[in-house]
Amino acid sequence: MNYCYECGTKLVPKELENEGIIDYCEKCKAFRFPIFNTAVSMEVLNPDKNKIVLIKQYGRDKYVLVAGYVNRRERAEETVAREVMEELGVEVTDIKFNKSEFFEPSNTIMLNFSCVARTEELHIAEQEVDSAEWFSVEEVEQKIFQGSLAHRFLSEFLRKYKNE
């Protein structure tokens, strides 16, 4: 952020005790902490917990995790359930937080969760998802878009999943 979101004045770096260097508006006499988007991504497991669904969307030929932005006044766990229902037409249970990572290209803090679908029967929302497919736990890591944030989240999830 380069300018104050209240008055438009150019921000300057200033030391804030116990916080370090923070952007400061000299006109408003106020520190301006970073503003960013918040989104969730999720490993959606089938009821037997031996498959994970991956999707393709936006005309791209790469598999990724189901994901979406958190709406105002919505808890991240509610977003997980809503996004899976919107994109795949499936209710989920056992929603568990895994980890987070800041994604610079879209100025977004990504919160990764795992959840369990009540059924393997998908009802894809064609306006949001081009295709979706279940993959075994053994093959899913080879199918996901390599080097992506989704791949990093999935790899970390699988590492813990296989050690349970």
Backbone bond lengths (Angstrom), bond angles and torsions (degrees), N, CA, C in turn:
res aa  C-N    CA-C-N  psi(-1)  N-CA   C-N-CA  omega(-1)  CA-C   N-CA-C  phi
1 M - - - 1.448 - - 1.531 107.07 -
2 N 1.311 116.12 127.47 1.463 120.26 -178.47 1.522 113.34 -104.14
3 Y 1.342 116.49 -23.42 1.462 120.60 -175.26 1.527 110.34 -128.63
4 C 1.319 115.89 149.72 1.463 122.67 179.70 1.525 109.58 -62.40
5 Y 1.331 116.75 131.22 1.458 120.88 179.57 1.526 112.41 -76.57
6 E 1.332 118.21 -8.63 1.460 122.10 177.00 1.527 112.16 -92.79
7 C 1.351 116.91 -46.80 1.467 119.75 -172.06 1.525 114.23 -121.76
8 G 1.326 118.13 -12.18 1.461 121.17 178.67 1.521 115.57 86.84
9 T 1.330 118.25 0.93 1.464 122.25 179.54 1.531 110.26 -69.76
10 K 1.328 116.25 143.59 1.467 120.66 177.17 1.521 109.00 -62.00
11 L 1.323 115.74 131.35 1.463 121.22 -179.95 1.521 110.65 -81.63
12 V 1.324 115.34 151.13 1.461 121.36 177.54 1.526 108.34 -124.30
13 P 1.328 117.40 147.83 1.468 119.19 177.09 1.527 110.28 -72.25
14 K 1.328 116.23 137.69 1.460 120.91 -179.63 1.524 108.90 -148.13
15 E 1.318 116.17 141.60 1.462 122.24 179.11 1.528 109.98 -71.75
16 L 1.338 115.27 130.63 1.452 121.56 173.95 1.526 106.78 -120.95
17 E 1.325 116.12 123.24 1.455 121.10 -176.11 1.530 111.17 -51.46
18 N 1.311 116.06 133.67 1.466 125.27 179.83 1.531 114.23 68.04
19 E 1.323 118.60 3.23 1.465 121.85 -179.85 1.524 112.72 -121.11
20 G 1.330 116.90 -27.59 1.459 120.82 -175.98 1.516 111.22 95.44
21 I 1.333 116.05 -152.04 1.466 121.54 -179.41 1.525 109.00 -83.17
22 I 1.331 115.43 122.45 1.464 122.79 -178.82 1.528 108.03 -128.89
23 D 1.339 116.62 145.44 1.464 120.08 175.47 1.524 109.60 -61.41
24 Y 1.357 115.30 140.50 1.458 121.28 -175.05 1.522 110.10 -134.76
25 C 1.327 116.17 138.08 1.466 121.44 175.37 1.519 108.06 -100.75
26 E 1.346 115.23 114.61 1.463 119.64 -178.68 1.521 112.31 -71.09
27 K 1.320 117.93 -27.03 1.466 121.34 178.93 1.533 110.58 -73.75
28 C 1.334 117.63 -47.86 1.461 121.98 -179.49 1.527 112.58 -80.66
29 K 1.345 115.74 -14.90 1.471 121.61 -175.46 1.529 110.41 57.65
30 A 1.352 114.53 47.80 1.463 119.46 -176.23 1.526 110.93 -143.23
31 F 1.332 114.87 143.28 1.458 120.41 172.93 1.522 108.10 -76.91
32 R 1.322 116.39 145.05 1.463 122.01 179.88 1.522 108.40 -121.98
33 F 1.306 115.34 103.98 1.460 121.18 179.80 1.522 109.72 -76.53
34 P 1.328 117.24 157.14 1.460 120.82 -177.28 1.527 112.67 -58.38
35 I 1.309 115.11 145.60 1.462 122.79 174.73 1.522 106.57 -117.39
36 F 1.326 116.26 132.33 1.461 120.21 -178.88 1.519 109.61 -148.81
37 N 1.319 115.52 166.30 1.452 122.71 176.66 1.522 109.37 -79.07
38 T 1.320 115.49 160.02 1.461 121.25 175.06 1.519 108.28 -128.54
39 A 1.325 115.91 130.72 1.461 120.77 179.78 1.522 109.56 -139.20
40 V 1.328 114.79 163.41 1.460 121.09 176.45 1.520 109.00 -120.77
41 S 1.317 115.62 152.22 1.460 122.01 168.58 1.513 105.75 -134.47
42 M 1.333 116.43 155.44 1.457 116.71 -175.31 1.512 114.09 -148.83
43 E 1.325 112.46 144.32 1.450 121.72 168.18 1.529 104.66 -87.22
44 V 1.320 115.75 110.12 1.464 121.12 179.36 1.531 107.27 -97.79
45 L 1.316 116.01 112.99 1.465 121.71 179.64 1.522 110.07 -93.15
46 N 1.326 115.96 152.03 1.457 120.75 174.91 1.533 108.63 -74.47
47 P 1.343 119.15 170.36 1.467 120.56 -177.25 1.532 113.91 -58.39
48 D 1.336 117.73 -31.37 1.465 120.52 178.30 1.526 112.96 -82.43
49 K 1.319 117.03 -4.55 1.467 124.47 178.40 1.529 113.03 59.29
50 N 1.341 116.09 34.41 1.461 119.24 177.71 1.527 112.37 -122.27
51 K 1.348 116.22 5.85 1.463 121.68 176.51 1.530 108.92 -140.16
52 I 1.342 114.63 154.03 1.460 121.80 176.87 1.524 107.39 -129.23
53 V 1.312 116.44 137.37 1.460 120.12 179.90 1.524 110.28 -88.68
54 L 1.324 116.23 137.57 1.467 122.99 172.61 1.513 107.56 -121.16
55 I 1.333 115.89 152.79 1.461 120.50 -179.31 1.522 110.89 -124.51
56 K 1.323 114.14 158.66 1.469 122.54 167.39 1.522 105.55 -117.92
57 Q 1.344 115.76 142.00 1.459 118.42 179.19 1.518 110.93 -153.11
58 Y 1.342 113.90 166.39 1.474 123.19 177.40 1.521 112.87 59.44
59 G 1.330 116.66 29.85 1.457 120.60 177.33 1.516 114.89 75.22
60 R 1.310 117.07 5.64 1.472 120.35 179.30 1.517 109.75 -87.11
61 D 1.321 115.82 148.70 1.462 120.79 -178.74 1.531 110.97 -101.53
62 K 1.331 116.24 43.45 1.457 120.93 -179.41 1.520 108.94 -131.37
63 Y 1.323 115.14 135.69 1.461 119.85 177.64 1.528 110.50 -80.60
64 V 1.328 115.16 137.23 1.459 122.56 177.44 1.530 108.75 -137.51
65 L 1.314 115.78 175.15 1.460 121.40 174.86 1.523 110.21 -79.92
66 V 1.307 116.35 156.33 1.462 121.28 170.41 1.533 106.55 -63.15
67 A 1.326 116.70 137.62 1.469 120.37 -177.57 1.519 109.66 -155.06
68 G 1.327 115.79 164.10 1.457 120.49 176.06 1.512 111.42 -177.59
69 Y 1.325 114.73 164.29 1.465 120.91 -178.17 1.521 111.88 -82.86
70 V 1.326 115.10 145.24 1.454 122.30 176.10 1.525 108.07 -76.87
71 N 1.324 115.94 129.05 1.462 121.17 177.54 1.522 110.75 -80.64
72 R 1.298 115.60 158.05 1.460 121.45 176.97 1.529 109.84 -56.75
73 R 1.315 116.31 135.15 1.461 125.53 179.35 1.530 113.59 68.29
74 E 1.321 117.69 15.35 1.454 122.00 -178.27 1.532 109.18 -106.69
75 R 1.317 116.93 135.00 1.460 120.97 173.59 1.521 108.32 -74.56
76 A 1.314 117.01 149.44 1.463 121.10 -178.31 1.527 111.41 -58.30
77 E 1.330 117.38 -38.03 1.463 120.71 179.01 1.533 111.20 -64.22
78 E 1.320 116.69 -35.29 1.468 120.42 175.96 1.525 110.26 -66.39
79 T 1.322 116.15 -37.12 1.461 120.34 178.09 1.523 110.78 -63.36
80 V 1.324 117.19 -41.55 1.465 121.20 178.18 1.525 109.58 -55.68
81 A 1.321 116.59 -53.30 1.469 121.03 -178.18 1.528 111.05 -62.47
82 R 1.319 117.22 -43.17 1.471 121.32 -178.88 1.519 111.56 -64.49
83 E 1.324 117.29 -46.63 1.469 120.57 -177.08 1.528 111.92 -65.29
84 V 1.329 117.57 -41.34 1.466 119.77 178.56 1.532 109.42 -64.53
85 M 1.325 116.71 -41.14 1.460 119.93 177.99 1.526 110.72 -65.08
86 E 1.338 117.57 -44.86 1.472 120.73 -179.36 1.525 112.10 -63.20
87 E 1.325 116.80 -44.46 1.458 120.21 -172.80 1.525 113.76 -86.37
88 L 1.341 116.94 -34.46 1.465 120.12 -174.12 1.525 113.93 -118.07
89 G 1.338 117.46 -9.43 1.460 120.52 179.96 1.507 113.76 67.84
90 V 1.332 117.12 32.99 1.461 122.40 -175.72 1.531 110.30 -129.45
91 E 1.323 116.16 136.32 1.465 120.88 171.78 1.522 108.81 -79.53
92 V 1.341 115.75 148.72 1.468 120.48 178.71 1.517 111.20 -126.43
93 T 1.329 114.34 156.77 1.464 122.46 176.03 1.524 107.50 -131.86
94 D 1.304 116.50 -178.58 1.466 123.53 174.73 1.533 112.43 50.13
95 I 1.310 116.66 49.25 1.467 121.51 179.91 1.526 108.72 -75.37
96 K 1.343 115.72 121.72 1.464 120.89 -177.53 1.520 110.25 -131.93
97 F 1.325 115.93 134.03 1.464 121.87 176.89 1.522 109.67 -73.98
98 N 1.342 116.41 137.31 1.459 121.37 178.17 1.521 112.54 -108.32
99 K 1.318 117.11 -59.64 1.471 120.51 -178.62 1.519 109.19 -168.00
100 S 1.321 115.85 173.43 1.467 121.03 178.55 1.519 109.51 -132.22
101 E 1.327 114.45 158.86 1.462 120.56 176.51 1.523 108.25 -156.63
102 F 1.328 116.33 139.31 1.464 120.37 176.20 1.521 108.78 -79.54
103 F 1.337 116.69 132.52 1.458 122.95 -179.28 1.530 107.95 -112.12
104 E 1.327 115.19 98.89 1.471 122.97 -174.12 1.526 114.49 -55.90
105 P 1.353 120.31 -44.13 1.470 118.90 -174.61 1.531 115.05 -55.20
106 S 1.333 117.42 -31.61 1.466 119.07 179.58 1.530 112.22 -115.92
107 N 1.337 117.34 13.65 1.463 121.76 179.70 1.531 110.48 50.90
108 T 1.334 115.76 51.86 1.460 121.12 -171.94 1.519 111.27 -129.61
109 I 1.328 115.93 134.34 1.448 119.90 168.23 1.533 105.94 -88.05
110 M 1.329 114.95 119.67 1.469 120.97 -178.27 1.528 108.69 -98.01
111 L 1.316 116.15 127.90 1.452 123.19 178.38 1.518 107.42 -109.37
112 N 1.312 117.36 119.04 1.460 120.76 -176.92 1.525 110.78 -99.70
113 F 1.335 115.00 133.78 1.452 123.19 -179.71 1.519 109.72 -128.65
114 S 1.314 116.17 162.29 1.460 121.69 166.00 1.523 106.23 -118.62
115 C 1.327 115.66 154.25 1.455 121.35 178.41 1.523 108.38 -156.20
116 V 1.322 115.75 167.32 1.461 121.24 -177.93 1.522 108.58 -119.50
117 A 1.332 115.71 125.64 1.465 121.44 178.02 1.529 109.37 -74.57
118 R 1.322 116.60 146.32 1.468 120.49 178.14 1.527 111.63 -74.71
119 T 1.351 117.03 -18.80 1.455 121.80 -179.29 1.526 109.37 -152.48
120 E 1.322 116.23 159.67 1.471 120.46 173.63 1.525 111.23 -88.92
121 E 1.321 116.93 -7.41 1.464 120.72 -179.16 1.529 109.57 -76.40
122 L 1.330 115.97 112.23 1.463 122.07 -176.47 1.520 110.65 -97.99
123 H 1.323 115.59 143.24 1.464 123.34 175.00 1.528 106.21 -124.03
124 I 1.318 115.89 84.65 1.460 122.77 -170.44 1.519 111.87 -68.84
125 A 1.323 115.67 132.26 1.463 122.36 173.99 1.523 107.46 -82.20
126 E 1.316 116.81 101.07 1.464 121.42 -172.67 1.519 113.90 -60.49
127 Q 1.329 118.47 -24.49 1.470 120.36 178.60 1.527 111.98 -74.57
128 E 1.341 117.03 -15.44 1.462 120.42 -179.01 1.525 113.71 -115.41
129 V 1.336 117.61 -29.85 1.458 122.13 -173.42 1.524 109.37 -129.72
130 D 1.334 116.50 130.00 1.468 120.70 177.40 1.527 110.97 -77.91
131 S 1.330 116.46 -41.69 1.465 120.75 177.89 1.520 108.97 -160.64
132 A 1.322 114.81 159.72 1.465 121.79 177.66 1.517 107.64 -143.48
133 E 1.328 115.03 144.91 1.462 118.87 -178.33 1.527 109.71 -149.40
134 W 1.336 114.92 140.96 1.457 121.14 174.55 1.525 109.15 -83.77
135 F 1.330 115.91 136.05 1.456 121.80 176.40 1.517 108.65 -127.01
136 S 1.326 116.34 145.92 1.462 119.71 177.28 1.527 109.12 -64.11
137 V 1.318 114.71 157.71 1.464 120.44 178.29 1.525 109.89 -58.60
138 E 1.328 116.78 -31.25 1.462 120.75 -179.10 1.532 112.60 -73.08
139 E 1.324 118.65 -31.90 1.468 120.76 -175.04 1.528 115.24 -102.73
140 V 1.324 118.30 -14.03 1.470 121.08 -171.96 1.535 112.79 -62.45
141 E 1.328 116.67 -36.66 1.472 119.18 -177.62 1.528 111.98 -67.26
142 Q 1.320 117.76 -26.33 1.470 121.05 177.15 1.526 111.66 -79.33
143 K 1.334 117.39 -22.54 1.468 121.50 -175.38 1.525 112.93 -87.73
144 I 1.331 116.80 -28.96 1.471 120.40 -175.68 1.522 110.61 -70.74
145 F 1.321 116.74 153.29 1.462 124.25 179.47 1.528 109.10 -57.07
146 Q 1.317 115.93 109.11 1.463 122.82 -175.47 1.530 111.15 -64.90
147 G 1.326 116.02 137.55 1.457 121.72 177.85 1.521 114.65 81.87
148 S 1.316 117.08 -3.00 1.467 120.90 -178.63 1.526 110.86 -83.35
149 L 1.327 115.73 167.30 1.460 120.62 174.23 1.531 109.08 -61.65
150 A 1.331 117.35 -39.49 1.466 121.06 177.24 1.530 110.45 -58.38
151 H 1.320 116.73 -40.75 1.473 121.16 178.64 1.525 110.74 -64.06
152 R 1.330 117.05 -42.40 1.474 120.01 179.01 1.529 110.74 -62.94
153 F 1.342 116.20 -44.91 1.460 119.59 178.96 1.532 110.66 -62.31
154 L 1.320 116.72 -46.75 1.460 120.83 -178.83 1.525 111.23 -61.94
155 S 1.315 117.84 -44.50 1.471 121.46 179.60 1.514 111.44 -59.10
156 E 1.318 116.76 -44.11 1.471 121.14 178.62 1.527 110.30 -64.40
157 F 1.339 116.42 -43.80 1.460 119.80 178.51 1.527 110.76 -60.41
158 L 1.335 117.02 -47.13 1.467 120.86 -177.92 1.522 111.83 -64.15
159 R 1.317 116.72 -36.57 1.463 120.06 177.55 1.537 110.15 -58.96
160 K 1.318 116.67 -46.06 1.471 120.53 179.28 1.530 110.87 -71.64
161 Y 1.312 117.14 -39.95 1.468 122.98 -178.45 1.531 110.43 -60.51
162 K 1.316 116.49 -43.73 1.472 120.86 -177.84 1.529 112.41 -72.07
163 N 1.340 116.66 -19.14 1.464 120.96 179.41 1.528 112.59 -92.78
164 E 1.323 116.81 -3.22 1.489 119.41 -179.57 1.501 111.42 -77.91
